[in-house]
Amino acid sequence: MKIAIHGRDFKSVYIPSVQLIFNKLQKYGTELLLNQGYASILQKNGIETGPHHLFNTRHELDADLVISLGGDGTLLETVTYVAEKETPILGINIGRLGFLATTSNDQIDSALAQVMEGYYEHDCRTLVRLESDCNLFQGLNFGLNEFTILKRDTSSMIVVHTYIDGEYLNSYWADGLIVATPTGSTGYSLSCGGPVVLPDSKNFIISPVSPHNLNVRPMVVSDTSVISFEIEGRSNNFLVSLDSRSETVDAGVQLAVRKEDFQVKLVKLNGYNFLNTLRSKLNWGYDIRN
């Protein structure tokens, strides 16, 4: 099996876990493909990777499986390398959150064994695609969590005129507007009062950021919709973002989002349950009296 690995820098406490992963992969006789930047990080931390090839762009990534070593932010980066290839991604959590990178340190042995034996399923996740009349994000115009329109740091609020399939929905007077996928419903959208939506729901969530009209609430719409925007404000430019990537756009730019034609395939191991992850990460049912 040919396995590609992408990751970020990590704390020294995780060195034994990272080394264990490479020891196991060598034992299984896998062909390794390492992200070039991550290979330098591994070398700096004294990790023995064994024989491997390097990749630096998504066009150079050719593997049967991709392992993301880090937290959810690392996995979001990994998605940009996989893109339309839809290569399965196994997220091993050596980060802080773990909504997406759900395999913990104590599960590394069993996770790699299941993967090598093919005992896993694909957890297919919807992506949001940005379309505009200018070149944004260097062709990586998709996101797993959300698309966001935001005011610049020093500017006053903006007005986002929003349309669904060409029909006027609302003018949001706010600091910004989020269009989240079901996967992104537990991210930025949630912190802005949006609902939690199950990953296999076929929806987008439109959530205003700090709206200046308290009657405005998040809204769930079909992911077959095309959502378009016109932006006004005192500033001549605004920020747009896809997950953790952002760019500045000028006023008057044409923006619309829809469901991407391809999906992300997360590796779903035996025993994984999204509801268990939800309760654990959000501390549902936790009471200091218990």
N, C-alpha and C positions, 0 to 999 in steps of 0.2 A: 504493500500500500504506500502511496505517495502522500505525505502529509506536509502541509505548509503551516508555519507558525508565525504569528504576529503578536507583539506585546509592547509594553512600555517599561520604563525603569521601575524598579521595585525595591522595597526595603530589604535590608540584609536578613531580617527574620525569615524571609521567604526563600532564601537561597537553597536550603535543603529540599523544599518542595519542588522548586524549578529543576534542580539537579535530578531529583527522582523521576520527573517526567522524561527527561532526556535519556536517563538510564533505561527506563522501561521501553521507550521507543527504539533504542538500539537493540534491546533484547528481542523485540518483536521483528527486527530486521526491516524496519521501515526506511523508505527513502525520504530524506528530510530536505525541505525547502524553507529557508529562513528569510524573514524580512531583513534587508541589509542594515537598517538602523538598529533593529533589535539584536542582530548578531553582535554588533559593537557593544551593546549594553551587556549582553551575556558574557562576552570576553572580559569586560571591565569587572564583572562580579565573579570571575573565575569559574564560570560554568563550563563544563566539558560537554560539548554538543555532539562530538563524533563527526563523521563525514557529512557534508551537506552542500547544497547549492544555495544561491542567493536570488532574491527577487526584490525589485525596487518599485515597480509599477504594477497596476492591476493586469496589464497585458502580459506581464511575465509570470503571473501566478497561474500555474497549471498543476492541480493536485486533486486527489480523491476526497480529501478532508482538510479543513483548516481549523487549527486550534488557536483560540484567542486566550492569551495569558494576561490577566488583569481584571479590571472591573468592567462595568457596563460601558464606560467611555471607550475602553480599548475595543470592545466588541463592535461598537458603532463605527470605529475606524476600520475594523476588519471588514465590515460590510462594504465599505467603499472599494476595497481591493477585490472582493468577490464579484460584486455587481451582478450583471446579467448571467454569469456562469452558474449561479445558484448552487455553488459548491456547499455541502453541509458544513456548518460551523459548530464546533464544540467550545463553549465558554467555560474556562476554568477560572474560578474567582480567587485572585490574589489582590483584589482591590477592596473597595469599601462597601459597595452596595450589593450587587448580585441579583437584580431582577432578571437580567438577561444571562449573565455569566453565573449559572446556578450550581456548577460543580465545585464543591469546597475541597480544601486540602485533604481532608480525611477520606475523600471519595476518589482520589486520583487513581489508585490501583484498580478499583472496580470499574471506574469509568473507562479507562484505557482498555481494560479487558473486554468490556462490552462492545466498544467501538471496533476493536480488532476482530472480534467474532461476528460483528454485524448485528448485534442484539440491541438495536435502537430504532427509533422512529424519527420522522421529520416533523418538526413543529413549524409549519409554514406561516410566515408573518407578512402582512401587507406593508408595502412601502408607499410613501406619498411622493409624487413627482411634481416638480416645479416647471412651468413653462412661462417664458417671458420673451419680450421682443429685443432683448439684449443677451449677450453671452455671460452667463453666471455660473460659478462653481466649476469652471473648466470641464464641463461635460458631466460632472458628478452631481447632476441635478435631481437627486433623490435622497430620501431620508427614512430611517426606520421609525424614529420617534415622532418628529413633528416638523412642520414648516411654521416659521414665526416671522411676523412683521413687527418691528420695534422702533420707537423713537430713538434719536441719538441721545447721548448722555446729558447734554446740556440744553436740549430743546424742550419746548412745552409739549403738551399732549398732541396726538395726531388724530385724524379722522380717517377711518378705513371704511370706504363704501364697499359693501360685500354683496355678491350676486351668486345665486345657485342656479346652474344651468341657464344663465342669462337673465334670470328673474331677480329683481331687487329683493334682498333680505333685510339689510339694516345698515345704518351708518354708525360705526362704533367710535365714540369719542373716548379714547383710552390711551394708555401708554403703549399698547400694542395688541396684536391678535395672534392666536395660536390655532393652527389646524393640526390636530394630533391623530395619529393612527391608534388602533386599540392597544398596540404595544406601548405607545407613548402616553397612554392615559394615566399611567402611574408615574409620569415624569413631570415636566414643567406644567402641563395642563392641570394635573392634580393639585399643584401648589396654588393655582389660580382658581380653584373651586370647581374644576371639571370632574365629571364622574369617572369611576373606574369601570372600564369596559373589558370584557373577556377577550383574550387574544384572537379567537376565531370569529368574533363579531364582524360583520361586514359594514363597518361604519367609520366615519370621521367625527371628531369632536371639535367644534368651534368654540374656543374659550377666549374671552377678552382679558387683557392684562390691565388690572387697575382701572376698570371702566369708570367714567365720570357720571354715569347714569346708573344708579343702584338697581333699577328694574331690569337691566340687561343681565342675562344669565347664559351659561354655557348651553350649547345646543348640539344634539346628536343628529347627524344626517347620513344618508346612504353613501357608501364609498363608490357608487356608480356616478355620483354627482361630480360636475366640474365647478369648482368654487373660484370665482375671479374677484379681483380687487382693484379699486382706485384709491390712491392715498393723497390726503391733503395735510398740510401743516405749515407752521411758520418757517420751518427749516426747508432747505431745498433738497435735502437728501435724508434717507432713512436706512435702517438696517434690516436685512432679511437673513434668515438663518435656516439651515437644514441640519437638525441635530446640533452638534457643537461647532459647525462651520458657519461663518457669517461673512457677508459682504455688504458694502454700502451701495445703495442704488439712488438714482436721481428721482425727484418728483416727476410724475407723468409716465413712469415706466409701466408697461402692461404686465400684470402678474396673474397667473391662474395655477391652481393645483388640481390634480386628479390622482387616481390610483395608478401606480406604476404597473407596467406590463409583466414584470417579473417579481418574484418574491424572495424573501430570505428563508433559508432552510436551517433552523436551529436543530442541533442534535438533542433529541428527547430520550433520555435514558430510562430504564425500568425504575419505577418507583417515584418518578417525578410527577408532581401535581401542582398546577399553577395556584390553586386555592391555598395550599399549604405555604407556598412561597409568599403569597399575598398576606396571609395572617402573620407570618414570621417577620417580614420586612416592615410592615406597617404597625406591628405590635397590637394587632386586634385581639381583644380579650385580655390584654395585659392589665393587671391591677396590682398596685403595690401592696394591697392587703392580702394577696394570695401568696 
